[in-house]
Amino acid sequence: MPRTPSEYSVHLLIDGGHREEIRFATLADFQQWYKTLVPKQDSSEFVNVPIKNIQGEYMVIRPTSILGIRVEPIFSSSIDRYDE
């Protein structure tokens, strides 16, 4: 029986070597955000990046500065989850 992830960790590789991690509750939530990002991939205008686990904090980024995206499923039984 396959396990179901409790959330998804999305790692953004940003121009200049910076890295940022954001979390989504479901893969569909990530896909919804990603669909808004793709049409603006060549734009230098800022787009919102959802930070759902931190109240009152916001991040914006220029889509042209995102060099790579890695999506990692996080399981509630993962040891890494308790190291945060």
BELKAFEN-V880378 format. One record per residue. N is the residue number from 1. RES is the residue in one small letter. SS is DSSP state (h for helix, s for strand, l for the rest). PHI is phi in whole degrees, -180 to 180 (NA if undefined). NEAR is the number of other ideal C-beta (glycine too) atoms within 12 Angstrom. Layout:
[[N/RES/SS/PHI/NEAR] [N/RES/SS/PHI/NEAR]]
This chain:
[[1/m/l/NA/3] [2/p/l/-70/6] [3/r/l/-81/11] [4/t/l/-108/15] [5/p/l/-64/23] [6/s/l/-83/19] [7/e/s/-167/27] [8/y/s/-123/29] [9/s/s/-99/29] [10/v/s/-112/34] [11/h/s/-103/22] [12/l/s/-102/32] [13/l/s/-96/18] [14/i/s/-110/22] [15/d/l/-49/17] [16/g/l/94/12] [17/g/l/89/11] [18/h/s/-74/16] [19/r/s/-132/18] [20/e/s/-139/26] [21/e/s/-115/27] [22/i/s/-127/34] [23/r/s/-123/30] [24/f/s/-129/30] [25/a/l/-69/22] [26/t/l/-136/20] [27/l/h/-66/22] [28/a/h/-63/12] [29/d/h/-62/21] [30/f/h/-63/30] [31/q/h/-62/17] [32/q/h/-63/15] [33/w/h/-66/30] [34/y/h/-63/26] [35/k/h/-63/14] [36/t/h/-78/18] [37/l/h/-81/30] [38/v/h/-58/16] [39/p/l/-64/12] [40/k/l/-104/22] [41/q/l/-60/20] [42/d/l/-99/13] [43/s/l/-88/17] [44/s/l/-103/15] [45/e/l/-77/16] [46/f/s/-73/16] [47/v/s/-125/26] [48/n/s/-76/19] [49/v/s/-116/30] [50/p/l/-71/27] [51/i/l/-118/21] [52/k/l/-78/24] [53/n/l/-88/17] [54/i/l/-123/13] [55/q/l/-74/7] [56/g/l/77/7] [57/e/l/-116/13] [58/y/l/-132/15] [59/m/s/-136/19] [60/v/s/-125/18] [61/i/s/-147/31] [62/r/s/-87/23] [63/p/h/-56/27] [64/t/h/-67/17] [65/s/h/-90/26] [66/i/s/-85/30] [67/l/s/-95/20] [68/g/s/-160/16] [69/i/s/-133/28] [70/r/s/-123/18] [71/v/s/-108/24] [72/e/s/-125/21] [73/p/s/-72/25] [74/i/s/-115/29] [75/f/l/-103/18] [76/s/l/-61/14] [77/s/l/-89/13] [78/s/l/-68/17] [79/i/h/-65/10] [80/d/h/-58/16] [81/r/h/-62/17] [82/y/h/-90/10] [83/d/h/-88/7] [84/e/l/-73/12]]
